[in-house]
Amino acid sequence: MSGHDIPIQLLDGGSMDVQHHDQMNAMDTAMNLDDVDVDLFGDSVMVDTALDGLAAARPMPSKHLRQRLDDLRTHGCHQAIAWSRQGTIASITKDGRSVEFRFLRCRPEDAGWELSEPYLYSPAIIPLHTTAGPIVHLAWSTTTPAPELAVVDAVGRITILSLTILLNRPFITRKWDADPVDDLHTVVGCYWLPLLNPRQFGVMYGPAVWVQPEDAKALGDGLYKYESSYTKPTGPNHPNANKSALVSITTNGLLRLMFQNNNTRLEETAIELESITSSDDLITHAALCNDRNALLIALATASKQLRIVRATISWGNDKPAEKQAHPQNAAITASILEQHVAVAPLLQHDSNDPVLDDSMSQLSHIEFLPSIPKDKNLQALYNPVVLTVRSHLPAEGASLYEHEPISVIDRWEVVGEQPQTLHPAFAQLNTGNSTTNPNPMTRLRKLDSVVIPKIVVSVQVMYLGKVVCFAFSDGTIQYRDRVTMMELFNEHNVHRILSPHDVGFQFVNDTPCLQVAFSPTNCSYVQISDDWDIKWNSMRYTLTDASTALQGAQQSAVMAALTLALSSAVTTSINFDDILALAHPFRENPQFAASWVKDLVNLLKANFDFSDEGHYDSLVRNPLFQISLSILNHMGFRGEFQPRPFEGKLSFLILQMRNFIVLVSLSLSAPKSLGISPLDESEVVEVLVGCVTWAHTLMGWMVDCLFDLTDDPAFISILNEQKRFPDLANFLQARGDVSLHLLCCSSARGFITAACRRLVHLEGMSNRAIRYWEANRLKTENNDGSGGGGGGGGKVLPDSLYFAYRKMQRATSSCLIKVQEFEKILQIFAQDVRTAYQASLSRRQSGNNQPQRQHPSPQQNKNHPQQQQQSAEDQFIKKAQAHCELDMLLGANPPPCFREVLLKFFTQTLPVFKSHVDPAKLYFANYEVLEIEENPRILAARKARRKYIDVFTKRQINFPTSSGDARGGGGGGGGGSAVAAAAAGEDDGKRGGTTGAGEGQTPSPNTLAPGGGISIKIELGTGSTPNLKGVSTPAGGGGGGNNGGNAKAAGGSNAAAVGANAANGGVGGGGGGGGNNNNNNNGTAENTSNQWRRCVRCTAVMEDFPGNHYRAGFTFVMAQQRKCACGGWWALVPKTTGERATEGG
C-alpha cells in the first residue's frame, strides 16, 4: 500500500473498510458489562476500549527507527545502502566495519529474479583506525562501465572502491590512511559530478499519450504516441568523458574535490567555504547539485541557518566550462572559486507547520533540486529549489493519538533578481567616477510546507528532476510533483502514461524499514529492515494475474509503460535487470516479448536492416541490436537445462555468433599500445581453438537443418504454393527450427558470413605458423649439428605456441563442411535477397505513392525532379526493408518476395552444395556445445552430469571434486643458465612427467612440452597474411610435464600458463607438473577454483581468470569479456546450485 492511500485524519494507516470493521469490534467489546468502573461520584463508568483495537493496527516506532532518526539529525551523509547504475547494491554491515555487495540475479532453476546473497568485502581491506568510528555513508559515482564507490566513516575518512568487471568484486583505488582522524572533518555532504555528456541534449521518452485513429478497427500497435522531454546537460564535469570526481563537504566548512588525473593518479584539492569561529557555525547538513555550469551548495548550520554557495571548478584550460575537454595525455589542474549568494533562517513557520517540540527544529534530510526546463524550448526554467525534511516521533510510552509521527517538508526557491536601476537624475550627482552596473541578486523565497503523517527515511529525485519520491518508515512510497508537490501515480491513467504505476504496477510488499535505495530505473528498491536484513521490493502487476493473457487495451498499456521505462534505461546506459524482472511474469503471453522489442525499436528509431552491409562493422557496434536480442533471449529463458522457445533459440544463437566475431576480431587487431599481439600467446590461441570448434559446429548444425528442410515434402510444398507461403513461420515454429531465419535475417546471415571469413583467416594463419616453426626448427638443428654453437639457433616458436597452432590447424581443417563453399552460397543468397527487395518494393512504391507525391516548385522541378523521386524511392525501400528484417528477427514470416528466392535456394543452390558434403556425418554429429538441445532425455542427462559450456573458451567446465591423491610430474626449471633449466626439467620429468624444453635445448617432436623460452611476434600487415618474426628471450622457463598422475587442482592444465609467464618474464620458473586431465590436458589457461563468473541475466558461466596470473595479450582479450554475450553483467559466485555468502580480500 502506498503512502497516498492514507488520509491524514486516519491514524491506523488502513483502509476505511478495515477501520470500520475494527471500530465495530471495539464497540462490541465496549458493551461488555465486565468492563465497568465507578467514577468519583459513585456512578458507573464504561471503560472505552474502542481505541485499543485501532492502536493494535499501528505499532509504536521501534528503537531502531529512533536511533536512525537521531543519526540523520546529527549530520548528513548517513546512507548505509546504495544502488549503482551498473547494478551493484552496496550496504554497510550492522557492525559498521565492512561493506557487502549484492545484485539482482536470474535464478538458474526457473529463470525467476531474486536478490543475491551478500559478498562481504573484508574489513582488512578497509582498515579501521583505533580511534575512528564505523562506516556511515556510501555513495556511487555516475560512471557505468566502471562505477566507483565512496566509503565514508564517522570521522570523514574516505576510501574509494572500483568495480571494473564483476558486480561483486571491488578493487581499492584510494585508501583513507592519510586522512585525519578529527570530528571537524566529518563529511556532511557528498556528491559525484555527472559525466561529461558529448550530446547537446539529454532525452527522456514519455509520456505515452493514447491516440485513437478514426479508422481504427481494433486495438493494437500505434495507439500510443510517445512524447519526449529534453534537458540540457550542464557542468561542472570531469574533463575526461569516462571519469567522475567526488565533492565532499566537512562540518568545518571545507570543500574537498577528489579526481583522477589522465595518468590514473588520484589527486585532491580543497577550499574553505565557511570560517568556523564558534560551534554555531558548524555545518550539520549539506546538499549539492549542478546548475548552469556551476556547483550550487546548500549548507545547514548548527545555528539553524540555510546558506547558498555557488562554486565554479576550473580544470586548467581556457575553454568554456560547458565544453571543457582535455587531450587524453594532458595533465589536469583543478581549482575552485566560491561565492556566497544567499542566506535565510531554516525555521520559518507557516500555517501548515505544526509546532510540537524541539526535535522539529532539526533536519533529517536536505536535497538541492537543480533548475529544469518548463517546456521543450529549454529556454524558460524553473528555479533551483532547496528541500529539507524535519521529522517528529512521539516520546517513548506516549500514545500515538496524542502526537502522531509526522514529517514536514520545507522548500526554498533560489530566485535570481536584477537589482533596481536608479533614476537618471541620480546620475547628475556623480562625482566623475565611472558607475558600474549592479550585480544580480539572489534570494531564498520560502514556499509552502507539506506535512505528511509519516516518517521520511529516503528522498529520491527522478524523471529528470521532475518528480520527488519519498520513502517512509512503514515501507510505503509516495511520488510528488517537484513544482506543485501534488501527489502523482495514485490512480490509474492509461490515457497518459509516464510510469508503470499508471497502468497497474504497484509496490505491494510494504514492510517497515530504516533505509531505502532505489534502482537506477526506479522500478524497484532495496530496504534495510529493523533487524538489518536487506530486502528487495519490485513492482507487481495488480490488475490481473500476470500469467494470464492480456487483451486489447490492457496489453497495449502495459507494453507502453514497459517500453518507456526501458527506453530511458537504454538511452542513459544503466542496468535494466529489474525491468526484465517486471516483465518476466508476462513471458507466457503470446508474442509479448516480440511486441515489446518492436515498440522499443520503433520508439528509438533503430534500423536492423544489414542487407547492404559488406564488412558488418555497424552490426557488431550496434548496442540496441544486442539489447533487443538480450530481451528476447531472457524472455525465452525457462531455466538451465530447459528447452528454449523459437524466439529464444534464435536470439541466443545470434548473440553467441556476435560474441565469437568480437573475440576473434579483438585477438587479430589488438591496439599497438599493448606492445604484443595476443596471438603470440598460447593461452589466447587455445581459447580461439575452442571458439573455432564451436563455430564449425554451429555451421554444421545449420546446414544439417537446411538439409532436413530440403527433404521435407511439406516444406517444399509451402514454397511452391504462394497461398500457403504465409504459413511458413508457423510451420517452422512447430518444428522448432530456426535455421531458415538464420539464413533469411540479414543480421544473422551477416554474422555467419563474417564468421566464415575469420575461420578461413585463422586456418591460413595456423598453417603459416606451423610452417614457420618447422623451418626454423630444422635450421636450428642444422646449426647445432654443424658446431655453430648457440649463436644462431634461438629463433623458433615456443613449444606451447606451436602446439596451440597445431590444435588450431586441426580444428580449422576438421569441419564437416567446406567453410569457403558455404560462404559462397551465403553470398549468392544475399544477392538474390537484395534483388528481390529492390524489385518488389520498387513496384510497390511506384504503385502506392503516386497520389502522395508532393508538387515541388517550378525551379525545383526544373533542377532536381529525378533526384527527388529517386531519393523518395530509396527511403521507402529502406524503411520497408527495415520493417521486414525486424519482423523476421522476431520470428515472423519472411516477406512474400522471399518465396522465389527460397525456392531457388532449396531446389538449385543447396542440392549442389549437398553433393560435396557427407549428410550422414552431419546427422550423427554431436551438437551439444551449442546448448540448444530440445530432447528432454538429453537435457536431463546433461543436468545430472552438470555439464556447462564456458562462454569464453567454449569448452566444458568441470566442477571441483575431491583433491587427487597423485601428483603430476614437475615442470622444467626456471631461467638462469640453460644447463640448469635442462637439468631441472630432466629431473622432474623422471618423477612423473615428460622433460620440458628450456632455452638452449633443441626441441624435438618427442620431447616438446609447454613452456619453452622462445617468443614469436605476429604482425598483421595490410593483407590477410601475417608476418611471423621470431624473437628470442633471455632465459625462459622450462616446460611443464604431462602424462602425470591424477592431479585435480594444479596439474598439466595450468602448466602452460606458468611456463609461458616464465618465458615472457625473462628469468622465471618452470611450468607446473602435468596432470592426466582427459578433458583439458592441452596447456590451455584454466582456472580450477571453486568460483566462476555467472551472468546475472542469462545464467551463462565463465571461468574466472585473475588478470595478474597471465600475460598481457590474454589479459587484454579477457578484459573485453567484461559483459556476457547477452549484455548482462558478470558476478563471481560459487560453483554450486545455490549461492553462499563469500568473502573477498
Helices and strands as residue ranges (DSSP letters): G 3-5, H 16-30, E 36-38, E 44-46, H 50-57, H 63-74, E 81-83, E 89-92, E 99-102, E 104-106, E 113-115, E 119-121, E 135-140, E 148-153, E 158-162, E 171-174, G 183-185, E 187-192, E 202-210, E 224-231, E 245-250, E 254-260, E 266-272, G 279-281, E 283-291, E 294-301, E 305-314, G 321-323, E 335-345, G 358-361, E 365-369, E 372-373, E 381-382, E 385-392, E 406-417, G 424-429, E 441-452, E 456-462, E 467-472, E 477-481, E 487-488, E 496-497, G 500-503, E 505-507, E 515-518, E 524-528, E 534-541, H 552-571, H 577-583, G 584-586, H 592-603, H 617-620, H 623-635, H 646-668, G 672-674, G 678-680, H 682-710, H 713-720, G 725-727, H 728-735, H 739-744, H 746-785, H 799-813, H 819-848, H 858-863, H 865-889, H 898-904, I 905-909, H 910-914, H 919-923, G 928-930, H 936-945, E 948-949, E 956-957, H 978-992, E 1014-1020, E 1026-1032, G 1052-1054, H 1055-1064, E 1091-1095, E 1101-1103, G 1107-1109, H 1112-1119, E 1130-1134, E 1142-1143
